[in-house]
Amino acid sequence: MAEIEHPKPFADWETRAYWEGCGRGEIVLQRCGACSKVQHRPRALCASCLSGDIEHFVASGRGQVYTFTVTLQNNAPGFREACPYVLAYVELEEGPRLLTNVVGCAPDAVSIGMPVVADFTAPDRDLAVPRFRPA
Ligand SMILES: [Zn+2]
């Protein structure tokens, strides 16, 4: 089973800090200075209170599988060869959920609530894609 070959992320002014963090092997999230809510995906404003007082911080990289499915068929280049693979929502310790992949174990070993840690497709590049492994 091959690894998924993700396309290079597209980073714009709202998402660049997130994708560059992944390139350093870090999950970078945003916290609102007004209401303290942690959010993902990256935005210019707090999605909870609309404040523009947003700061970035490095998250723990730890979370648990919130839900998942095993993808058996995907004809998109870069994904076809990796089937079957796990597509999952991982709930980070800080609260946000990421749509991601669980790698490093057989798909039938994944379960809801399973502790996972972040892993990255191409650390030491300028941009990378996060995925998760069993903790
Ligand atoms: Zn807020």
Backbone and ligand atoms as CSV (ligand in chain L), in Angstrom:
chain,resi,resn,atom,element,x,y,z
A,1,MET,N,N,0.848,-1.188,0.000
A,1,MET,CA,C,0.000,0.000,0.000
A,1,MET,C,C,0.888,1.243,0.000
A,2,ALA,N,N,0.711,2.088,-0.998
A,2,ALA,CA,C,1.517,3.308,-1.110
A,2,ALA,C,C,0.956,4.405,-0.214
A,3,GLU,N,N,1.774,5.405,0.052
A,3,GLU,CA,C,1.280,6.571,0.781
A,3,GLU,C,C,0.535,7.494,-0.170
A,4,ILE,N,N,-0.403,8.234,0.350
A,4,ILE,CA,C,-1.110,9.230,-0.444
A,4,ILE,C,C,-0.112,10.303,-0.877
A,5,GLU,N,N,-0.185,10.664,-2.151
A,5,GLU,CA,C,0.630,11.779,-2.646
A,5,GLU,C,C,-0.264,12.997,-2.742
A,6,HIS,N,N,-0.323,13.757,-1.652
A,6,HIS,CA,C,-1.177,14.943,-1.609
A,6,HIS,C,C,-0.648,16.013,-2.552
A,7,PRO,N,N,-1.554,16.729,-3.202
A,7,PRO,CA,C,-1.091,17.896,-3.959
A,7,PRO,C,C,-0.491,18.916,-2.994
A,8,LYS,N,N,0.395,19.759,-3.493
A,8,LYS,CA,C,0.986,20.803,-2.655
A,8,LYS,C,C,-0.124,21.732,-2.181
A,9,PRO,N,N,-0.150,22.066,-0.888
A,9,PRO,CA,C,-1.205,22.958,-0.393
A,9,PRO,C,C,-1.158,24.321,-1.076
A,10,PHE,N,N,-2.318,24.918,-1.227
A,10,PHE,CA,C,-2.399,26.286,-1.710
A,10,PHE,C,C,-2.502,27.196,-0.497
A,11,ALA,N,N,-1.522,28.041,-0.311
A,11,ALA,CA,C,-1.496,28.929,0.855
A,11,ALA,C,C,-1.835,30.341,0.425
A,12,ASP,N,N,-2.871,30.908,1.029
A,12,ASP,CA,C,-3.177,32.315,0.792
A,12,ASP,C,C,-2.890,33.084,2.084
A,13,TRP,N,N,-3.246,34.350,2.131
A,13,TRP,CA,C,-2.867,35.174,3.292
A,13,TRP,C,C,-3.528,34.696,4.584
A,14,GLU,N,N,-4.667,34.039,4.503
A,14,GLU,CA,C,-5.302,33.541,5.730
A,14,GLU,C,C,-4.707,32.218,6.194
A,15,THR,N,N,-4.244,31.394,5.263
A,15,THR,CA,C,-3.840,30.029,5.607
A,15,THR,C,C,-2.327,29.794,5.625
A,16,ARG,N,N,-1.549,30.798,5.209
A,16,ARG,CA,C,-0.105,30.580,5.069
A,16,ARG,C,C,0.541,30.132,6.396
A,17,ALA,N,N,0.191,30.724,7.509
A,17,ALA,CA,C,0.809,30.355,8.794
A,17,ALA,C,C,0.532,28.889,9.127
A,18,TYR,N,N,-0.666,28.423,8.788
A,18,TYR,CA,C,-1.017,27.027,9.050
A,18,TYR,C,C,-0.165,26.081,8.201
A,19,TRP,N,N,-0.126,26.326,6.883
A,19,TRP,CA,C,0.617,25.424,5.996
A,19,TRP,C,C,2.116,25.488,6.259
A,20,GLU,N,N,2.642,26.678,6.542
A,20,GLU,CA,C,4.072,26.789,6.858
A,20,GLU,C,C,4.374,26.064,8.170
A,21,GLY,N,N,3.466,26.126,9.135
A,21,GLY,CA,C,3.647,25.375,10.375
A,21,GLY,C,C,3.749,23.887,10.085
A,22,CYS,N,N,2.881,23.398,9.231
A,22,CYS,CA,C,2.951,21.973,8.858
A,22,CYS,C,C,4.302,21.648,8.234
A,23,GLY,N,N,4.855,22.560,7.462
A,23,GLY,CA,C,6.171,22.367,6.855
A,23,GLY,C,C,7.284,22.266,7.899
A,24,ARG,N,N,7.058,22.850,9.080
A,24,ARG,CA,C,8.022,22.758,10.191
A,24,ARG,C,C,7.696,21.586,11.113
A,25,GLY,N,N,6.626,20.839,10.794
A,25,GLY,CA,C,6.225,19.736,11.656
A,25,GLY,C,C,5.394,20.196,12.838
A,26,GLU,N,N,4.635,21.293,12.671
A,26,GLU,CA,C,3.822,21.837,13.754
A,26,GLU,C,C,2.391,22.082,13.271
A,27,ILE,N,N,1.432,21.805,14.152
A,27,ILE,CA,C,0.049,22.204,13.891
A,27,ILE,C,C,-0.122,23.613,14.464
A,28,VAL,N,N,-0.385,24.589,13.624
A,28,VAL,CA,C,-0.567,25.971,14.056
A,28,VAL,C,C,-2.057,26.299,14.008
A,29,LEU,N,N,-2.589,26.678,15.169
A,29,LEU,CA,C,-4.005,27.040,15.272
A,29,LEU,C,C,-4.115,28.530,15.597
A,30,GLN,N,N,-5.339,29.018,15.634
A,30,GLN,CA,C,-5.602,30.410,15.988
A,30,GLN,C,C,-6.405,30.461,17.288
A,31,ARG,N,N,-6.113,31.493,18.104
A,31,ARG,CA,C,-6.882,31.744,19.322
A,31,ARG,C,C,-7.354,33.186,19.294
A,32,CYS,N,N,-8.597,33.398,19.691
A,32,CYS,CA,C,-9.171,34.738,19.724
A,32,CYS,C,C,-8.755,35.435,21.020
A,33,GLY,N,N,-8.231,36.657,20.886
A,33,GLY,CA,C,-7.838,37.435,22.053
A,33,GLY,C,C,-9.018,37.990,22.821
A,34,ALA,N,N,-10.178,38.058,22.195
A,34,ALA,CA,C,-11.365,38.622,22.850
A,34,ALA,C,C,-12.142,37.559,23.627
A,35,CYS,N,N,-12.345,36.377,23.023
A,35,CYS,CA,C,-13.193,35.368,23.680
A,35,CYS,C,C,-12.444,34.062,23.976
A,36,SER,N,N,-11.158,33.979,23.597
A,36,SER,CA,C,-10.296,32.823,23.872
A,36,SER,C,C,-10.649,31.560,23.091
A,37,LYS,N,N,-11.612,31.649,22.193
A,37,LYS,CA,C,-11.995,30.478,21.383
A,37,LYS,C,C,-10.831,30.097,20.464
A,38,VAL,N,N,-10.559,28.792,20.353
A,38,VAL,CA,C,-9.556,28.275,19.430
A,38,VAL,C,C,-10.284,27.841,18.167
A,39,GLN,N,N,-9.742,28.223,17.010
A,39,GLN,CA,C,-10.438,27.887,15.769
A,39,GLN,C,C,-9.513,27.300,14.713
A,40,HIS,N,N,-10.118,26.524,13.852
A,40,HIS,CA,C,-9.508,25.996,12.642
A,40,HIS,C,C,-10.667,25.742,11.693
A,41,ARG,N,N,-10.667,26.149,10.512
A,41,ARG,CA,C,-9.667,26.617,9.616
A,41,ARG,C,C,-9.259,28.043,9.910
A,42,PRO,N,N,-8.079,28.455,9.435
A,42,PRO,CA,C,-7.605,29.806,9.699
A,42,PRO,C,C,-8.501,30.849,9.032
A,43,ARG,N,N,-8.758,31.933,9.789
A,43,ARG,CA,C,-9.599,33.014,9.272
A,43,ARG,C,C,-9.045,34.350,9.768
A,44,ALA,N,N,-9.477,35.416,9.128
A,44,ALA,CA,C,-9.063,36.760,9.546
A,44,ALA,C,C,-9.796,37.192,10.805
A,45,LEU,N,N,-10.983,36.651,11.029
A,45,LEU,CA,C,-11.824,37.023,12.161
A,45,LEU,C,C,-12.157,35.784,12.989
A,46,CYS,N,N,-12.489,36.007,14.252
A,46,CYS,CA,C,-12.969,34.924,15.103
A,46,CYS,C,C,-14.354,34.505,14.607
A,47,ALA,N,N,-14.526,33.219,14.346
A,47,ALA,CA,C,-15.810,32.721,13.849
A,47,ALA,C,C,-16.873,32.728,14.943
A,48,SER,N,N,-16.455,32.915,16.200
A,48,SER,CA,C,-17.406,32.903,17.305
A,48,SER,C,C,-17.908,34.308,17.643
A,49,CYS,N,N,-16.976,35.300,17.736
A,49,CYS,CA,C,-17.392,36.642,18.167
A,49,CYS,C,C,-17.065,37.731,17.150
A,50,LEU,N,N,-16.446,37.375,16.021
A,50,LEU,CA,C,-16.111,38.292,14.924
A,50,LEU,C,C,-15.005,39.282,15.272
A,51,SER,N,N,-14.292,39.074,16.369
A,51,SER,CA,C,-13.156,39.934,16.695
A,51,SER,C,C,-12.031,39.688,15.694
A,52,GLY,N,N,-11.263,40.740,15.401
A,52,GLY,CA,C,-10.083,40.602,14.556
A,52,GLY,C,C,-8.820,40.369,15.372
A,53,ASP,N,N,-8.956,40.230,16.682
A,53,ASP,CA,C,-7.819,40.026,17.581
A,53,ASP,C,C,-7.461,38.536,17.611
A,54,ILE,N,N,-6.795,38.087,16.559
A,54,ILE,CA,C,-6.475,36.667,16.379
A,54,ILE,C,C,-4.982,36.464,16.545
A,55,GLU,N,N,-4.587,35.463,17.338
A,55,GLU,CA,C,-3.168,35.106,17.438
A,55,GLU,C,C,-2.990,33.653,17.002
A,56,HIS,N,N,-1.802,33.361,16.472
A,56,HIS,CA,C,-1.460,31.994,16.101
A,56,HIS,C,C,-0.657,31.369,17.229
A,57,PHE,N,N,-0.795,30.062,17.418
A,57,PHE,CA,C,0.023,29.354,18.401
A,57,PHE,C,C,0.239,27.923,17.928
A,58,VAL,N,N,1.293,27.301,18.447
A,58,VAL,CA,C,1.618,25.919,18.085
A,58,VAL,C,C,0.845,24.982,19.010
A,59,ALA,N,N,0.026,24.139,18.419
A,59,ALA,CA,C,-0.783,23.185,19.176
A,59,ALA,C,C,0.074,21.983,19.574
A,60,SER,N,N,-0.489,21.143,20.440
A,60,SER,CA,C,0.257,19.992,20.962
A,60,SER,C,C,0.525,18.928,19.894
A,61,GLY,N,N,-0.341,18.874,18.877
A,61,GLY,CA,C,-0.217,17.811,17.885
A,61,GLY,C,C,-0.878,16.520,18.332
A,62,ARG,N,N,-1.510,16.548,19.501
A,62,ARG,CA,C,-2.192,15.349,20.013
A,62,ARG,C,C,-3.704,15.505,19.883
A,63,GLY,N,N,-4.365,14.369,19.673
A,63,GLY,CA,C,-5.812,14.375,19.566
A,63,GLY,C,C,-6.338,12.969,19.595
A,64,GLN,N,N,-7.596,12.845,19.220
A,64,GLN,CA,C,-8.193,11.517,19.142
A,64,GLN,C,C,-9.114,11.452,17.924
A,65,VAL,N,N,-9.303,10.246,17.424
A,65,VAL,CA,C,-10.166,10.043,16.272
A,65,VAL,C,C,-11.605,10.351,16.690
A,66,TYR,N,N,-12.201,11.341,16.033
A,66,TYR,CA,C,-13.591,11.706,16.311
A,66,TYR,C,C,-14.537,10.797,15.517
A,67,THR,N,N,-14.221,10.618,14.238
A,67,THR,CA,C,-14.925,9.651,13.397
A,67,THR,C,C,-14.042,9.357,12.193
A,68,PHE,N,N,-14.350,8.325,11.448
A,68,PHE,CA,C,-13.497,7.974,10.313
A,68,PHE,C,C,-14.251,7.066,9.344
A,69,THR,N,N,-13.689,6.939,8.154
A,69,THR,CA,C,-14.162,5.951,7.190
A,69,THR,C,C,-12.946,5.367,6.482
A,70,VAL,N,N,-13.088,4.194,5.940
A,70,VAL,CA,C,-12.023,3.589,5.151
A,70,VAL,C,C,-12.378,3.790,3.690
A,71,THR,N,N,-11.518,4.517,2.981
A,71,THR,CA,C,-11.722,4.786,1.564
A,71,THR,C,C,-11.158,3.616,0.761
A,72,LEU,N,N,-12.066,2.924,0.061
A,72,LEU,CA,C,-11.656,1.748,-0.710
A,72,LEU,C,C,-11.382,2.080,-2.166
A,73,GLN,N,N,-11.995,3.183,-2.646
A,73,GLN,CA,C,-11.863,3.519,-4.065
A,73,GLN,C,C,-11.775,5.021,-4.225
A,74,ASN,N,N,-10.725,5.472,-4.884
A,74,ASN,CA,C,-10.546,6.888,-5.209
A,74,ASN,C,C,-9.657,6.923,-6.436
A,75,ASN,N,N,-10.180,7.359,-7.537
A,75,ASN,CA,C,-9.413,7.345,-8.779
A,75,ASN,C,C,-8.579,8.596,-9.003
A,76,ALA,N,N,-8.589,9.510,-8.049
A,76,ALA,CA,C,-7.772,10.722,-8.197
A,76,ALA,C,C,-6.294,10.348,-8.143
A,77,PRO,N,N,-5.514,10.914,-9.068
A,77,PRO,CA,C,-4.067,10.637,-9.042
A,77,PRO,C,C,-3.471,10.996,-7.689
A,78,GLY,N,N,-2.598,10.132,-7.195
A,78,GLY,CA,C,-1.977,10.350,-5.895
A,78,GLY,C,C,-2.725,9.655,-4.772
A,79,PHE,N,N,-4.008,9.373,-4.995
A,79,PHE,CA,C,-4.831,8.707,-3.978
A,79,PHE,C,C,-5.143,7.262,-4.375
A,80,ARG,N,N,-5.249,7.029,-5.679
A,80,ARG,CA,C,-5.647,5.712,-6.202
A,80,ARG,C,C,-4.772,4.605,-5.638
A,81,GLU,N,N,-3.450,4.829,-5.646
A,81,GLU,CA,C,-2.497,3.796,-5.244
A,81,GLU,C,C,-2.483,3.571,-3.735
A,82,ALA,N,N,-3.069,4.508,-2.977
A,82,ALA,CA,C,-3.013,4.410,-1.512
A,82,ALA,C,C,-4.226,3.675,-0.930
A,83,CYS,N,N,-5.213,3.346,-1.743
A,83,CYS,CA,C,-6.407,2.655,-1.245
A,83,CYS,C,C,-6.047,1.243,-0.794
A,84,PRO,N,N,-6.629,0.742,0.300
A,84,PRO,CA,C,-7.548,1.447,1.190
A,84,PRO,C,C,-6.793,2.354,2.161
A,85,TYR,N,N,-7.363,3.548,2.444
A,85,TYR,CA,C,-6.755,4.452,3.424
A,85,TYR,C,C,-7.853,5.017,4.320
A,86,VAL,N,N,-7.420,5.561,5.456
A,86,VAL,CA,C,-8.372,6.064,6.450
A,86,VAL,C,C,-8.508,7.573,6.311
A,87,LEU,N,N,-9.747,8.012,6.073
A,87,LEU,CA,C,-10.109,9.425,6.089
A,87,LEU,C,C,-10.813,9.664,7.412
A,88,ALA,N,N,-10.343,10.638,8.186
A,88,ALA,CA,C,-10.863,10.791,9.544
A,88,ALA,C,C,-10.995,12.257,9.933
A,89,TYR,N,N,-11.901,12.513,10.873
A,89,TYR,CA,C,-11.870,13.752,11.624
A,89,TYR,C,C,-11.140,13.451,12.918
A,90,VAL,N,N,-10.059,14.202,13.157
A,90,VAL,CA,C,-9.327,14.102,14.417
A,90,VAL,C,C,-9.662,15.334,15.246
A,91,GLU,N,N,-10.099,15.085,16.488
A,91,GLU,CA,C,-10.366,16.177,17.415
A,91,GLU,C,C,-9.096,16.462,18.190
A,92,LEU,N,N,-8.551,17.660,17.998
A,92,LEU,CA,C,-7.310,18.044,18.661
A,92,LEU,C,C,-7.561,18.322,20.137
A,93,GLU,N,N,-6.520,18.196,20.949
A,93,GLU,CA,C,-6.642,18.507,22.386
A,93,GLU,C,C,-7.179,19.914,22.604
A,94,GLU,N,N,-6.839,20.822,21.685
A,94,GLU,CA,C,-7.233,22.226,21.814
A,94,GLU,C,C,-8.677,22.465,21.373
A,95,GLY,N,N,-9.331,21.449,20.794
A,95,GLY,CA,C,-10.744,21.569,20.448
A,95,GLY,C,C,-11.108,21.410,18.990
A,96,PRO,N,N,-10.421,22.112,18.064
A,96,PRO,CA,C,-10.832,21.997,16.660
A,96,PRO,C,C,-10.687,20.573,16.115
A,97,ARG,N,N,-11.479,20.281,15.103
A,97,ARG,CA,C,-11.402,18.993,14.406
A,97,ARG,C,C,-10.811,19.214,13.018
A,98,LEU,N,N,-9.876,18.336,12.640
A,98,LEU,CA,C,-9.244,18.394,11.325
A,98,LEU,C,C,-9.704,17.209,10.492
A,99,LEU,N,N,-10.061,17.482,9.236
A,99,LEU,CA,C,-10.286,16.407,8.269
A,99,LEU,C,C,-8.918,15.990,7.768
A,100,THR,N,N,-8.574,14.715,7.958
A,100,THR,CA,C,-7.196,14.291,7.764
A,100,THR,C,C,-7.157,12.793,7.465
A,101,ASN,N,N,-5.973,12.225,7.506
A,101,ASN,CA,C,-5.801,10.787,7.333
A,101,ASN,C,C,-5.152,10.212,8.574
A,102,VAL,N,N,-5.457,8.955,8.858
A,102,VAL,CA,C,-4.743,8.207,9.899
A,102,VAL,C,C,-3.860,7.201,9.169
A,103,VAL,N,N,-2.564,7.266,9.459
A,103,VAL,CA,C,-1.580,6.407,8.805
A,103,VAL,C,C,-0.796,5.659,9.872
A,104,GLY,N,N,0.045,4.758,9.442
A,104,GLY,CA,C,0.927,4.081,10.390
A,104,GLY,C,C,0.309,2.880,11.069
A,105,CYS,N,N,-0.868,2.461,10.606
A,105,CYS,CA,C,-1.487,1.243,11.130
A,105,CYS,C,C,-2.469,0.738,10.069
A,106,ALA,N,N,-2.907,-0.496,10.223
A,106,ALA,CA,C,-3.891,-1.044,9.292
A,106,ALA,C,C,-5.213,-0.304,9.475
A,107,PRO,N,N,-5.954,-0.085,8.384
A,107,PRO,CA,C,-7.240,0.615,8.517
A,107,PRO,C,C,-8.162,-0.025,9.544
A,108,ASP,N,N,-8.161,-1.349,9.667
A,108,ASP,CA,C,-9.082,-1.980,10.619
A,108,ASP,C,C,-8.601,-1.880,12.067
A,109,ALA,N,N,-7.424,-1.255,12.281
A,109,ALA,CA,C,-6.938,-1.021,13.642
A,109,ALA,C,C,-7.404,0.335,14.186
A,110,VAL,N,N,-7.990,1.166,13.303
A,110,VAL,CA,C,-8.435,2.503,13.718
A,110,VAL,C,C,-9.790,2.383,14.404
A,111,SER,N,N,-9.988,3.171,15.466
A,111,SER,CA,C,-11.266,3.179,16.164
A,111,SER,C,C,-11.583,4.591,16.649
A,112,ILE,N,N,-12.853,4.864,16.848
A,112,ILE,CA,C,-13.281,6.151,17.388
A,112,ILE,C,C,-12.744,6.281,18.807
A,113,GLY,N,N,-12.164,7.442,19.099
A,113,GLY,CA,C,-11.577,7.685,20.411
A,113,GLY,C,C,-10.108,7.313,20.510
A,114,MET,N,N,-9.562,6.713,19.464
A,114,MET,CA,C,-8.159,6.288,19.470
A,114,MET,C,C,-7.237,7.503,19.588
A,115,PRO,N,N,-6.285,7.490,20.526
A,115,PRO,CA,C,-5.331,8.605,20.636
A,115,PRO,C,C,-4.376,8.620,19.441
A,116,VAL,N,N,-4.142,9.800,18.893
A,116,VAL,CA,C,-3.274,9.951,17.723
A,116,VAL,C,C,-2.361,11.164,17.911
A,117,VAL,N,N,-1.273,11.161,17.156
A,117,VAL,CA,C,-0.343,12.299,17.148
A,117,VAL,C,C,-0.101,12.720,15.705
A,118,ALA,N,N,0.176,14.008,15.539
A,118,ALA,CA,C,0.384,14.556,14.197
A,118,ALA,C,C,1.676,14.042,13.583
A,119,ASP,N,N,1.617,13.932,12.279
A,119,ASP,CA,C,2.716,13.466,11.454
A,119,ASP,C,C,2.543,14.261,10.154
A,120,PHE,N,N,3.580,14.427,9.378
A,120,PHE,CA,C,3.466,15.324,8.224
A,120,PHE,C,C,4.016,14.668,6.974
A,121,THR,N,N,3.410,15.009,5.834
A,121,THR,CA,C,3.782,14.363,4.582
A,121,THR,C,C,5.205,14.674,4.170
A,122,ALA,N,N,5.624,15.893,4.350
A,122,ALA,CA,C,6.937,16.290,3.844
A,122,ALA,C,C,7.529,17.343,4.755
A,123,PRO,N,N,7.889,16.969,5.996
A,123,PRO,CA,C,8.505,17.967,6.869
A,123,PRO,C,C,9.783,18.469,6.217
A,124,ASP,N,N,10.200,19.625,6.593
A,124,ASP,CA,C,11.390,20.290,6.050
A,124,ASP,C,C,11.142,20.838,4.650
A,125,ARG,N,N,9.882,20.877,4.229
A,125,ARG,CA,C,9.563,21.614,3.004
A,125,ARG,C,C,8.862,22.882,3.443
A,126,ASP,N,N,8.622,23.778,2.529
A,126,ASP,CA,C,7.996,25.033,2.922
A,126,ASP,C,C,6.542,24.828,3.341
A,127,LEU,N,N,5.853,23.875,2.715
A,127,LEU,CA,C,4.469,23.580,3.047
A,127,LEU,C,C,4.324,22.068,3.114
A,128,ALA,N,N,3.482,21.580,3.998
A,128,ALA,CA,C,3.257,20.141,4.113
A,128,ALA,C,C,1.810,19.890,4.509
A,129,VAL,N,N,1.400,18.629,4.464
A,129,VAL,CA,C,0.025,18.247,4.803
A,129,VAL,C,C,0.062,17.426,6.088
A,130,PRO,N,N,-0.776,17.784,7.080
A,130,PRO,CA,C,-0.795,17.009,8.318
A,130,PRO,C,C,-1.615,15.740,8.177
A,131,ARG,N,N,-1.189,14.720,8.874
A,131,ARG,CA,C,-1.950,13.478,9.029
A,131,ARG,C,C,-1.607,12.968,10.407
A,132,PHE,N,N,-2.183,11.872,10.818
A,132,PHE,CA,C,-2.016,11.431,12.215
A,132,PHE,C,C,-1.664,9.955,12.271
A,133,ARG,N,N,-0.925,9.604,13.309
A,133,ARG,CA,C,-0.512,8.226,13.592
A,133,ARG,C,C,-1.027,7.831,14.969
A,134,PRO,N,N,-1.166,6.538,15.230
A,134,PRO,CA,C,-1.520,6.111,16.589
A,134,PRO,C,C,-0.488,6.661,17.585
A,135,ALA,N,N,-0.976,7.138,18.741
A,135,ALA,CA,C,-0.072,7.704,19.767
A,135,ALA,C,C,0.672,6.595,20.498
L,1,ZN,ZN,ZN,-13.705,35.502,19.618
